[in-house]
Amino acid sequence: MGEQPIFSTRAHVFQIDPSTKKNWVPTSKHAVTVSYFFDSTRNVYRIISLDGTKAIINSTITPNMTFTKTSQKFGQWADSRANTVYGLGFSSESHLSKFAEKFAEFKEAARLAKEKSQEKTELSSTPSQESAPGDLQSPLTPESINGTDEDRATPNTPKHGEARAEPPQNALPFSHSSSSINKHWEAELAALKGNNAKLTAALLESTANVKQWKQQLAAYQDEAERLHKRVTELECVSGQTTVIKSQKTELNRTIEELEAELRAKEEELERLKAEVESANEFKFQKDALTQKLKETESRNRTLEGQLSDLEQRLESSQLERDAYMKSLRSLLELLDSKIFELTELRDALAKLVEGS
């Protein structure tokens, strides 16, 4: 069947600030879906939350985890694998309680699954432990690296280690076994050595992380102490509960208004993006018109030069015409005087003819 969701709720997701280890950093702008998933093939429970396509929570539940309610609507748990602390803010106390109940239920289921896995591992490894040579060391296991609750409480030597140190009396000596048994034990020895080397490297890495985990634990303890002091202070001012509730209501209203304003701003941003795209188109058109205007101005300058040349030619023609008209008037005046003289001459001739 693979991994399937078995419980879902909605909450605001936070993570501890990795730099200060004290302040909460929101990883979602609004409430998102937080789900428990179960992988039936590996018997693993996980808490997963997505903000869009981004996974903001991917935490595998282990028996060592603890979900802590720090207020009526807020809870948190530490994930050593992710090296962080997750916080969830719920809309009501009932949602927080339901999530905490599911956490405890799946944590217990993870513990039982781990114990069954350990029992199967011990049963499958018992024949090898009884027949292995006395000088071989037991391979490291994840429990020997991290330590179970019993190991941490009483750090004694495992019992099966002593059994391997003293093989049974009826076991055949290694040198007298058959060739096939020799090959089998050589292969198992090589596998054990390989696993031992890998787990030794993991142990060294875990040891290197112990100091960091201690520092984180000290930071968490400081944070817990600060929160306890804060709770004490709040209990001292419990008489102001009504004021606090009204302030909380006002803050919720303010948050809703801010979210609405944020949505309006996002819509405004989309509108501005559309206007920017239109402005880019207008800019392209402007560049084309500017180029056409430059070409028109160039043609205009050419035409102005031609017009200036025509005006000069017209002016010179006008001067020539004025000079021609002036000479023509002079000729007309001369012609008029000659005509007048001829008229007088004709009159004089007519008088002479009449007198004769």
C-alpha positions as CSV (number, residue, x, y, z in Angstrom):
1,M,0.0,0.0,0.0
2,G,3.0,2.3,0.5
3,E,2.7,5.5,2.7
4,Q,-0.8,6.7,3.5
5,P,-2.2,9.7,5.5
6,I,-4.0,8.6,8.7
7,F,-4.8,11.9,10.4
8,S,-4.8,15.5,9.2
9,T,-5.3,18.9,10.8
10,R,-4.5,22.6,10.1
11,A,-2.0,24.7,12.1
12,H,0.5,27.5,11.7
13,V,4.0,26.0,11.4
14,F,7.1,27.3,13.2
15,Q,10.8,26.3,13.6
16,I,13.3,27.3,16.2
17,D,15.8,29.9,15.0
18,P,19.0,28.0,14.4
19,S,21.2,30.9,15.3
20,T,19.6,31.9,18.7
21,K,17.8,28.6,19.5
22,K,15.3,30.7,21.4
23,N,13.1,32.6,18.9
24,W,10.4,31.0,16.7
25,V,10.6,31.5,13.0
26,P,7.3,31.1,11.0
27,T,7.7,28.7,8.0
28,S,4.2,29.3,6.6
29,K,2.3,32.6,5.9
30,H,-1.0,31.0,7.0
31,A,-2.4,27.8,8.4
32,V,-1.4,24.7,6.4
33,T,-2.4,21.1,6.5
34,V,-0.3,18.9,8.9
35,S,-0.7,15.2,8.4
36,Y,0.4,11.9,10.1
37,F,1.6,9.3,7.5
38,F,2.2,5.6,8.0
39,D,4.5,3.5,5.9
40,S,3.3,-0.1,6.2
41,T,6.3,-1.5,4.4
42,R,8.8,-0.1,7.0
43,N,6.4,0.4,10.0
44,V,7.4,4.1,10.1
45,Y,5.2,7.0,11.2
46,R,6.0,10.5,9.9
47,I,4.6,14.0,10.3
48,I,4.5,15.9,7.0
49,S,3.3,19.3,6.0
50,L,3.5,21.1,2.6
51,D,3.3,24.8,1.9
52,G,2.6,24.7,-1.8
53,T,5.2,22.3,-3.2
54,K,7.7,22.9,-0.4
55,A,8.0,20.4,2.5
56,I,8.2,22.5,5.7
57,I,7.8,19.5,8.0
58,N,9.2,16.0,7.4
59,S,9.7,14.4,10.8
60,T,9.9,10.7,11.5
61,I,8.4,9.8,14.9
62,T,10.7,7.9,17.2
63,P,10.1,6.5,20.7
64,N,12.4,9.1,22.2
65,M,10.4,12.0,20.9
66,T,8.1,14.0,23.2
67,F,5.3,16.4,22.2
68,T,5.0,19.3,24.7
69,K,2.0,21.6,25.1
70,T,3.5,25.0,25.9
71,S,0.2,26.9,25.9
72,Q,-3.5,26.3,25.3
73,K,-3.1,26.4,21.5
74,F,0.6,25.8,20.9
75,G,2.8,22.6,21.1
76,Q,6.3,21.6,20.1
77,W,8.6,18.6,19.6
78,A,12.3,18.2,18.9
79,D,13.6,16.2,15.9
80,S,17.3,15.2,16.4
81,R,17.5,13.9,12.9
82,A,16.5,17.2,11.4
83,N,18.5,19.1,14.1
84,T,15.6,21.4,14.8
85,V,12.5,22.0,16.9
86,Y,9.0,22.2,15.3
87,G,6.2,24.3,16.7
88,L,2.5,24.2,15.8
89,G,-0.1,26.9,16.6
90,F,-3.7,25.6,16.5
91,S,-7.0,27.5,16.2
92,S,-8.4,25.8,19.3
93,E,-7.3,23.8,22.3
94,S,-9.3,20.8,21.1
95,H,-7.3,20.6,17.9
96,L,-4.1,20.7,19.9
97,S,-5.3,18.0,22.3
98,K,-6.3,15.8,19.4
99,F,-2.9,16.2,17.7
100,A,-1.1,15.5,21.0
101,E,-3.2,12.3,21.5
102,K,-2.3,11.1,18.0
103,F,1.4,11.9,18.6
104,A,1.4,9.8,21.8
105,E,-0.5,7.0,20.0
106,F,1.8,6.8,17.0
107,K,4.9,7.2,19.3
108,E,3.8,4.1,21.2
109,A,3.1,2.3,17.9
110,A,6.6,3.2,16.8
111,R,8.1,1.9,20.0
112,L,6.2,-1.4,19.7
113,A,7.4,-1.7,16.0
114,K,11.0,-1.0,17.1
115,E,10.8,-3.7,19.8
116,K,9.4,-6.3,17.4
117,S,12.2,-5.4,14.9
118,Q,14.8,-5.8,17.7
119,E,13.3,-9.2,18.7
120,K,13.5,-10.4,15.1
121,T,17.0,-9.1,14.8
122,E,18.1,-10.9,18.0
123,L,16.4,-14.2,16.9
124,S,18.1,-14.0,13.5
125,S,21.5,-13.2,15.0
126,T,21.4,-15.9,17.8
127,P,22.8,-18.8,15.6
128,S,25.7,-16.7,14.5
129,Q,26.4,-15.6,18.0
130,E,26.6,-19.2,19.3
131,S,28.9,-20.4,16.5
132,A,31.2,-17.4,16.1
133,P,34.9,-17.7,17.2
134,G,35.7,-16.5,20.7
135,D,38.0,-13.7,19.5
136,L,35.4,-11.9,17.3
137,Q,33.7,-8.8,18.6
138,S,30.0,-8.3,18.3
139,P,29.0,-5.9,15.6
140,L,27.6,-2.5,16.6
141,T,23.9,-1.9,16.3
142,P,21.9,1.3,16.2
143,E,20.8,0.6,19.8
144,S,24.5,0.4,20.9
145,I,25.2,3.7,19.2
146,N,22.2,5.7,20.4
147,G,21.5,3.6,23.5
148,T,18.1,2.3,24.5
149,D,16.4,3.4,27.7
150,E,17.7,0.3,29.6
151,D,21.3,0.8,28.2
152,R,21.3,4.4,29.4
153,A,20.0,3.5,32.8
154,T,22.4,0.6,33.3
155,P,25.4,0.7,31.0
156,N,26.4,-3.0,31.5
157,T,28.1,-5.3,29.0
158,P,25.5,-7.2,26.8
159,K,24.8,-10.8,27.8
160,H,25.2,-12.1,24.3
161,G,28.7,-10.6,24.2
162,E,29.7,-13.0,27.0
163,A,28.2,-15.9,25.1
164,R,30.3,-15.2,22.1
165,A,33.4,-14.9,24.3
166,E,32.7,-18.4,25.6
167,P,31.5,-20.7,22.8
168,P,29.6,-23.9,23.8
169,Q,31.6,-27.0,24.6
170,N,29.9,-29.1,22.0
171,A,30.8,-26.7,19.2
172,L,33.3,-28.1,16.7
173,P,36.7,-26.4,16.4
174,F,37.0,-24.0,13.5
175,S,40.0,-25.9,12.1
176,H,38.0,-29.2,11.9
177,S,34.9,-27.8,10.1
178,S,34.2,-28.7,6.6
179,S,35.2,-26.5,3.6
180,S,31.7,-25.3,3.1
181,I,31.4,-24.2,6.7
182,N,34.7,-22.4,6.5
183,K,33.6,-20.5,3.5
184,H,30.3,-19.7,5.2
185,W,32.0,-18.4,8.4
186,E,34.6,-16.4,6.3
187,A,31.8,-14.7,4.4
188,E,29.9,-14.0,7.6
189,L,33.1,-12.7,9.2
190,A,33.7,-10.4,6.3
191,A,30.1,-9.1,6.5
192,L,30.4,-8.6,10.2
193,K,33.7,-6.7,9.7
194,G,32.1,-4.5,7.1
195,N,29.1,-3.8,9.2
196,N,31.4,-3.2,12.2
197,A,33.4,-0.6,10.2
198,K,30.3,1.2,9.0
199,L,28.7,1.3,12.5
200,T,32.0,2.4,14.0
201,A,32.1,5.3,11.7
202,A,28.5,6.1,12.6
203,L,29.4,5.9,16.3
204,L,32.3,8.3,15.8
205,E,30.0,10.7,13.9
206,S,27.4,10.4,16.7
207,T,30.1,11.1,19.3
208,A,31.1,14.2,17.4
209,N,27.5,15.4,17.5
210,V,27.2,14.8,21.3
211,K,28.7,18.2,22.1
212,Q,26.3,20.0,19.7
213,W,23.4,18.1,21.2
214,K,24.4,19.0,24.7
215,Q,24.6,22.7,23.7
216,Q,21.1,22.4,22.1
217,L,19.9,20.7,25.3
218,A,21.3,23.5,27.4
219,A,19.6,26.0,25.1
220,Y,16.3,24.1,25.3
221,Q,16.6,24.1,29.1
222,D,17.2,27.8,29.2
223,E,14.2,28.3,26.9
224,A,12.1,26.1,29.2
225,E,13.2,28.0,32.3
226,R,12.4,31.3,30.6
227,L,9.0,29.9,29.5
228,H,8.3,28.7,33.1
229,K,9.2,32.2,34.4
230,R,6.9,33.7,31.8
231,V,4.1,31.3,32.8
232,T,4.6,32.3,36.4
233,E,4.4,36.0,35.5
234,L,1.2,35.3,33.5
235,E,-0.2,33.5,36.4
236,C,0.6,36.4,38.6
237,V,-1.4,38.7,36.4
238,S,-4.3,36.3,35.9
239,G,-6.6,39.1,37.0
240,Q,-6.0,40.7,33.7
241,T,-7.3,37.7,31.8
242,T,-10.2,39.7,30.3
243,V,-7.8,42.4,29.0
244,I,-5.5,39.7,27.6
245,K,-8.4,38.0,25.8
246,S,-9.6,41.3,24.4
247,Q,-6.1,42.1,23.3
248,K,-5.8,38.6,21.7
249,T,-9.1,39.1,19.9
250,E,-7.9,42.5,18.7
251,L,-4.6,40.9,17.6
252,N,-6.5,38.2,15.7
253,R,-8.7,40.8,14.1
254,T,-5.5,42.8,13.2
255,I,-3.9,39.6,11.8
256,E,-7.0,39.0,9.6
257,E,-7.0,42.6,8.5
258,L,-3.3,42.3,7.6
259,E,-3.9,39.1,5.7
260,A,-6.7,40.8,3.8
261,E,-4.4,43.7,3.2
262,L,-1.7,41.3,2.1
263,R,-4.1,39.7,-0.4
264,A,-5.0,43.1,-1.7
265,K,-1.3,44.0,-2.0
266,E,-0.7,40.8,-3.9
267,E,-3.6,41.6,-6.3
268,E,-2.2,45.2,-6.6
269,L,1.2,43.6,-7.4
270,E,-0.3,41.5,-10.1
271,R,-2.1,44.5,-11.5
272,L,1.2,46.5,-11.4
273,K,2.9,43.6,-13.2
274,A,0.3,43.7,-15.9
275,E,0.7,47.5,-16.1
276,V,4.5,47.0,-16.4
277,E,4.0,44.6,-19.3
278,S,1.7,47.2,-20.9
279,A,4.3,49.9,-20.2
280,N,6.9,47.7,-21.9
281,E,4.6,47.4,-25.0
282,F,4.0,51.2,-24.9
283,K,7.8,51.7,-24.6
284,F,8.3,49.5,-27.7
285,Q,5.7,51.6,-29.5
286,K,7.3,54.8,-28.3
287,D,10.7,53.6,-29.6
288,A,9.1,52.9,-33.0
289,L,7.4,56.3,-33.0
290,T,10.6,58.0,-31.9
291,Q,12.5,56.4,-34.8
292,K,9.8,57.5,-37.2
293,L,9.9,61.0,-35.7
294,K,13.7,61.2,-36.2
295,E,13.2,60.1,-39.8
296,T,10.4,62.7,-40.3
297,E,12.7,65.4,-38.7
298,S,15.5,64.4,-41.1
299,R,13.1,64.7,-44.0
300,N,11.8,68.0,-42.6
301,R,15.3,69.4,-42.4
302,T,15.9,68.3,-46.0
303,L,12.7,70.0,-47.2
304,E,13.6,73.1,-45.2
305,G,16.9,73.2,-47.1
306,Q,15.1,72.8,-50.3
307,L,12.5,75.5,-49.3
308,S,15.3,77.9,-48.3
309,D,16.9,77.3,-51.7
310,L,13.6,78.0,-53.5
311,E,13.0,81.1,-51.4
312,Q,16.5,82.4,-52.5
313,R,15.7,81.6,-56.1
314,L,12.3,83.2,-55.8
315,E,13.9,86.3,-54.3
316,S,16.4,86.6,-57.1
317,S,13.6,86.1,-59.6
318,Q,11.6,88.8,-57.9
319,L,14.5,91.2,-58.1
320,E,15.0,90.3,-61.8
321,R,11.2,90.9,-62.3
322,D,11.3,94.3,-60.5
323,A,14.3,95.3,-62.7
324,Y,12.4,94.1,-65.8
325,M,9.2,96.0,-64.9
326,K,11.3,99.1,-64.1
327,S,12.9,99.0,-67.6
328,L,9.5,98.3,-69.1
329,R,8.0,101.4,-67.5
330,S,10.9,103.4,-68.7
331,L,10.2,102.2,-72.2
332,L,6.5,102.9,-71.9
333,E,7.2,106.5,-70.7
334,L,9.6,106.9,-73.7
335,L,7.0,105.5,-76.0
336,D,4.3,107.8,-74.6
337,S,6.5,110.8,-75.2
338,K,7.3,109.8,-78.8
339,I,3.6,109.2,-79.4
340,F,2.8,112.6,-78.0
341,E,5.4,114.2,-80.2
342,L,4.0,112.4,-83.3
343,T,0.6,113.6,-82.4
344,E,1.7,117.2,-82.2
345,L,3.6,116.7,-85.5
346,R,0.4,115.3,-87.1
347,D,-1.6,118.2,-85.9
348,A,1.0,120.6,-87.2
349,L,1.0,118.9,-90.6
350,A,-2.8,119.0,-90.7
351,K,-2.8,122.7,-90.0
352,L,-0.3,123.3,-92.8
353,V,-2.4,121.3,-95.2
354,E,-5.5,123.2,-94.3
355,G,-3.6,126.6,-94.7
356,S,-2.4,125.7,-98.0
